[in-house]
Amino acid sequence: MKVIRVIAMLLLIPVLYVLFTIKSLGKSKRYRGEMLEGVLYELYTEGVRNATGKASPYYARKGATNKLMVYFSGGGASWSEESAGKPMSILKMMFSITSYYTPRTYKWMRTLLTGILAKKPENPFSDWNMVYIPYVTGDFHLGNNEFRYHAGKKTLYHVGESNTRLIMDKCKELFPETEMLLVCGDSAGAFGAAGNAALVAGYYPDVPVVVYSDASQLITPVWRKTAAEVWGVNPKLQPMVEEDGDLYFNLVEYSYGELGDRAVFLRSNTLYDDVLIQFGSTMHGGPHKVTPEAMKSYYDGLISTEKRFIGSGLPYYAFVTAHNKNPKTGLTQHTMSRAEKSVYFSGDVGISLSEWIVDAVNGICRSIGVGSNI
């Protein structure tokens, strides 16, 4: 009995920590038609759904400036019948059970509005208007499909782009004008930012657009089939998803074709991203874990994509670092834009990530770290 009590207490500690953190951040308010400055609001719009088909919230905050950040959250992916059947849950994450995507918005996700999303004096974007789009559809925010799996008995609602359109309708109502637009996201949301940039910017014609993606290196040939048959991405984008599987490059190419020279594209990556290496291994038919082969494949792919951008003539700038490299495993951090310390730490590249993004917003764009030396 004593052993059972000890185990129960150990399991309870992370739960209590999460609950305490949520309480310390304060609850978001349900939007009732009035938006006060600096308050985080939870909004529901008819038709915005999660992976299970149920109504799904998103968040907004009114700032003190006439500038707007639209942030796409990350949280895995589903690209097949097998992955569709393995959604994430709190228990699976606690016990490290393999799962691939977040199927719904959890209350604890408010604790992730940190880094460039935080309402803090040190955050240079703290006074911007902000719309935060949780990732609950497993499709990099790009889908328009109801995907049947388990012999057609279950449905995964890959409706990320559909949700984005509905959310942006409301965003335009909340913030009818803006002088600057920052479309950004991390991990799966990094792909979402790149792919939805033209959709978002279409609500604010002629406004300068900075598109920033944090951790979006995942080359795999499954993307072409996934985009067409699983996610149902929009018909203009589908033919641009190439067979080589360099999806992020394809998304930037597509969005630049829609936006032209009013947009610039930024991306930050670490050299041996632990999470992306695991997903890359799985998508190439290997185990969902880091292997030497998967590490090499990720690194080689990253360098290849950066070289491709250099030769493309696209308005693209990279921030590539070995930030938080583990001396034992050689692995580096996954995503930095919402990490409270990493976003302000200059580390091995001599400038912080937040400074680099701010400079780009102010028209000073440059590649940093490995991205400047290829």
C-alpha positions in Angstrom: 0.0 0.0 0.0 2.9 2.4 0.8 4.4 1.8 -2.6 1.0 2.5 -4.3 0.7 5.8 -2.3 4.2 6.9 -3.4 3.4 6.1 -7.1 0.1 8.0 -6.8 1.8 11.0 -5.3 4.5 11.0 -8.1 1.8 10.9 -10.7 -0.1 13.7 -9.0 2.8 16.1 -8.9 2.8 17.0 -12.6 -1.0 17.3 -12.6 -0.9 19.7 -9.7 1.9 21.7 -11.3 -0.2 22.1 -14.5 -3.2 23.2 -12.5 -1.2 25.7 -10.4 0.4 27.1 -13.6 -3.0 27.6 -15.2 -4.3 29.3 -12.1 -1.3 31.6 -11.8 -1.7 32.7 -15.4 -5.3 33.5 -14.8 -8.3 32.3 -16.7 -9.2 33.5 -20.1 -12.6 35.3 -20.3 -15.4 34.1 -22.6 -15.9 36.7 -25.3 -19.3 38.4 -25.0 -19.1 41.1 -27.6 -16.7 43.5 -25.8 -12.9 43.2 -25.8 -10.8 45.1 -23.2 -7.1 45.8 -23.8 -4.7 43.2 -22.4 -7.3 40.6 -21.6 -7.1 37.1 -23.1 -10.5 36.1 -24.5 -11.8 32.6 -25.4 -14.0 32.7 -28.5 -16.2 30.2 -30.3 -17.4 30.6 -33.9 -20.0 28.4 -35.4 -18.3 25.8 -37.7 -14.9 25.9 -36.0 -14.3 22.2 -35.2 -11.6 20.0 -33.7 -10.5 16.5 -34.9 -13.6 14.9 -33.4 -16.0 17.3 -35.1 -16.9 19.1 -31.9 -16.9 22.9 -31.4 -13.4 24.3 -30.7 -12.3 27.5 -29.1 -9.6 30.0 -30.2 -8.1 33.0 -28.4 -7.7 36.7 -28.9 -6.2 39.7 -27.1 -6.4 43.4 -27.9 -3.2 45.3 -27.7 -2.2 48.9 -27.5 -0.9 49.2 -31.1 -2.5 48.8 -34.5 -0.4 45.8 -35.4 -1.6 42.2 -35.6 -0.1 38.8 -34.9 -1.9 35.6 -36.0 -0.3 32.6 -34.4 -0.8 29.0 -35.4 -0.1 26.5 -32.7 1.6 23.2 -33.2 1.0 19.7 -31.9 2.0 16.7 -34.1 0.3 15.5 -37.3 -1.8 12.7 -38.7 -1.0 11.6 -42.3 -2.5 8.0 -42.5 -5.1 5.6 -41.0 -2.5 4.4 -38.5 -1.6 7.8 -37.2 -5.3 8.9 -37.2 -6.0 6.2 -34.6 -3.3 7.5 -32.2 -4.4 10.9 -31.0 -2.5 12.5 -28.0 -3.9 12.7 -24.5 -2.6 13.9 -21.2 -2.2 10.4 -19.9 -0.4 9.3 -23.1 2.0 12.2 -22.8 2.6 11.5 -19.1 3.5 7.8 -19.8 5.3 8.5 -23.1 2.9 6.4 -25.1 3.3 6.9 -28.8 0.7 9.3 -30.2 0.8 11.7 -33.1 -1.6 14.7 -32.9 -3.6 16.8 -30.5 -7.4 16.2 -31.2 -8.8 19.0 -29.0 -8.0 22.1 -27.0 -7.2 21.5 -23.4 -7.4 24.2 -20.7 -3.7 23.8 -19.8 -2.8 25.0 -23.3 -3.2 28.5 -22.0 0.2 27.9 -20.3 1.8 27.8 -23.7 1.0 31.5 -24.5 4.6 32.4 -23.6 7.6 33.8 -25.4 6.5 36.0 -28.2 2.9 35.5 -27.1 3.4 36.5 -23.5 1.8 39.6 -22.0 5.1 40.7 -20.4 7.1 44.0 -20.7 10.2 42.2 -22.1 8.1 40.8 -25.0 8.4 43.2 -28.0 5.1 41.9 -29.3 3.2 42.3 -26.0 1.3 45.3 -27.2 0.2 43.8 -30.5 -3.3 42.6 -31.2 -3.1 38.8 -31.2 -5.2 35.9 -32.4 -4.0 32.5 -31.3 -5.3 29.5 -33.3 -5.0 26.1 -31.4 -4.0 23.1 -33.4 -6.7 20.5 -33.1 -7.0 19.0 -36.6 -3.8 17.1 -37.3 -3.4 18.6 -40.7 -0.8 21.5 -40.3 -3.9 23.8 -40.3 -4.2 23.1 -44.1 -7.1 20.6 -44.4 -10.6 20.7 -45.8 -11.6 17.0 -45.4 -13.4 14.5 -43.3 -11.0 11.6 -43.3 -12.5 8.1 -42.7 -10.4 5.5 -41.0 -10.8 2.2 -39.2 -12.7 0.8 -42.1 -14.8 3.9 -42.4 -16.2 3.6 -38.8 -14.4 6.7 -37.5 -13.8 10.2 -38.8 -10.9 12.6 -38.3 -12.0 16.1 -39.2 -9.0 17.6 -41.0 -10.5 21.1 -41.3 -7.6 23.3 -40.4 -7.9 25.6 -43.4 -11.7 25.7 -43.0 -11.3 26.7 -39.4 -8.8 29.4 -40.3 -11.2 31.0 -42.7 -13.9 31.2 -40.1 -11.5 32.5 -37.4 -10.2 35.2 -39.8 -13.8 36.3 -40.5 -14.1 37.0 -36.8 -10.5 38.5 -36.6 -11.4 41.0 -39.3 -14.5 42.0 -37.2 -12.4 42.4 -34.0 -9.5 44.1 -35.7 -10.8 45.7 -38.9 -7.5 47.5 -39.8 -3.9 46.9 -39.1 -0.7 48.6 -40.2 1.5 45.5 -39.9 0.8 41.8 -40.1 2.9 39.0 -38.5 1.7 35.5 -39.5 3.6 32.9 -37.4 3.5 29.5 -35.8 5.6 26.8 -34.3 6.1 23.1 -35.3 3.0 22.0 -37.1 1.8 25.6 -36.8 5.0 26.7 -38.6 3.8 24.9 -41.7 0.4 26.3 -41.1 1.7 29.9 -41.0 3.6 29.4 -44.3 0.6 27.7 -46.0 -2.1 30.0 -44.7 -0.2 33.3 -45.1 -2.0 34.3 -48.2 -5.4 33.4 -46.7 -4.7 35.5 -43.6 -3.2 38.4 -45.5 -6.1 38.5 -47.9 -8.2 40.1 -45.1 -5.7 43.0 -45.0 -4.8 44.0 -48.6 -1.7 46.0 -49.2 -0.4 45.6 -45.6 3.2 44.4 -45.2 3.4 40.8 -44.1 6.1 38.9 -42.2 5.6 35.2 -42.2 7.6 33.5 -39.4 7.9 29.7 -39.0 9.5 28.1 -36.0 10.7 24.5 -36.5 9.3 23.3 -39.8 11.9 20.9 -41.3 10.3 17.6 -42.2 11.1 16.2 -45.6 9.2 13.1 -46.5 7.5 11.8 -49.7 4.3 11.1 -47.9 3.3 14.7 -48.1 2.0 14.7 -51.7 -0.5 11.9 -51.1 -1.4 13.2 -47.6 -2.1 16.7 -49.0 -4.5 15.4 -51.7 -6.1 12.3 -50.2 -6.0 12.7 -46.4 -6.1 16.4 -45.7 -7.8 17.7 -48.8 -5.7 20.9 -49.1 -7.0 23.6 -51.4 -6.8 22.8 -55.2 -4.3 25.7 -55.9 -1.8 24.3 -53.4 -2.1 20.6 -54.1 -0.1 20.5 -57.4 2.7 22.5 -55.7 3.4 19.8 -53.1 6.3 18.0 -54.8 7.1 14.3 -54.7 10.5 15.0 -53.0 8.5 16.0 -49.9 10.1 19.4 -49.1 6.8 20.7 -47.9 7.9 23.8 -46.2 9.7 25.0 -49.3 6.6 24.2 -51.3 4.4 26.2 -48.9 6.6 29.3 -49.1 6.7 29.1 -52.9 2.9 28.9 -53.0 2.4 31.8 -50.6 4.9 34.0 -52.2 3.2 33.4 -55.5 0.0 34.7 -54.0 1.4 37.6 -52.0 4.3 38.8 -54.1 6.8 41.3 -52.7 4.7 42.5 -49.8 5.7 39.4 -47.9 9.0 38.2 -46.4 9.5 34.7 -45.0 11.5 33.9 -41.8 12.3 30.5 -40.3 14.1 29.3 -37.2 15.4 25.8 -36.7 17.8 24.0 -34.5 20.4 21.7 -36.0 19.2 18.4 -34.5 15.6 19.0 -33.5 14.7 16.0 -31.3 10.9 16.1 -32.0 11.2 16.5 -35.8 13.8 13.8 -36.0 11.4 11.3 -34.3 8.5 12.2 -36.7 10.9 12.0 -39.7 12.0 8.5 -38.6 8.3 7.4 -38.3 7.3 8.8 -41.7 10.2 7.0 -43.4 9.0 3.7 -41.9 11.3 3.6 -38.9 10.6 3.7 -35.2 9.1 6.8 -33.5 12.4 7.6 -31.8 15.8 9.2 -32.5 18.2 7.1 -34.4 21.6 8.0 -35.9 20.1 7.5 -39.3 17.2 9.8 -38.6 19.5 12.4 -37.1 21.6 12.5 -40.2 18.6 12.5 -42.5 17.2 15.5 -40.6 20.4 17.5 -40.7 21.1 16.7 -44.4 17.5 17.8 -45.2 17.9 21.0 -43.3 21.0 22.0 -45.1 19.5 20.9 -48.4 16.4 23.1 -47.9 18.5 26.1 -46.9 20.7 25.8 -50.0 17.5 25.5 -52.1 16.2 28.7 -50.6 19.4 30.5 -51.3 19.2 29.6 -55.0 15.5 30.3 -55.3 15.5 34.1 -55.1 12.6 34.0 -52.6 12.6 36.6 -49.9 13.5 34.1 -47.2 15.8 34.4 -44.2 16.9 31.7 -41.7 17.9 31.6 -38.1 19.7 28.2 -37.6 21.3 27.4 -34.3 22.6 24.6 -32.1 20.7 26.1 -29.1 20.4 23.9 -26.0 22.4 21.1 -27.6 22.5 18.1 -25.3 26.2 17.1 -24.8 25.3 13.4 -24.4 22.7 12.9 -27.2 23.7 15.8 -29.6 20.0 16.7 -29.8 18.8 20.3 -29.9 15.7 22.1 -28.8 12.3 21.8 -30.6 10.8 25.3 -31.1 12.1 28.5 -29.5 9.5 31.2 -30.1 7.4 30.3 -27.1 10.3 29.3 -24.9 10.7 32.1 -22.3 14.4 31.8 -22.1 15.3 30.8 -25.6 13.5 33.6 -27.3 15.7 36.2 -25.6 19.0 34.2 -25.5 21.6 35.0 -28.1 23.6 31.8 -27.6 25.9 30.7 -30.4 24.6 33.2 -33.0 25.2 36.6 -31.3 21.6 37.8 -31.5 18.4 36.7 -29.8 15.5 35.2 -31.7 13.2 38.0 -30.6 15.6 40.7 -31.8 15.9 39.0 -35.2 12.1 38.9 -35.6 11.7 42.5 -34.5 14.4 43.6 -37.0 12.6 41.8 -39.8 9.3 43.5 -38.9 11.2 46.8 -39.1 12.6 46.0 -42.5 16.0 44.6 -41.5 16.1 41.0 -42.8 19.1 38.8 -42.6 20.0 35.1 -42.2 21.7 34.1 -38.9 23.9 31.3 -37.8 24.2 28.3 -40.1 21.7 29.9 -42.3 24.1 32.6 -43.2 27.1 30.3 -43.8 25.8 27.8 -46.3 
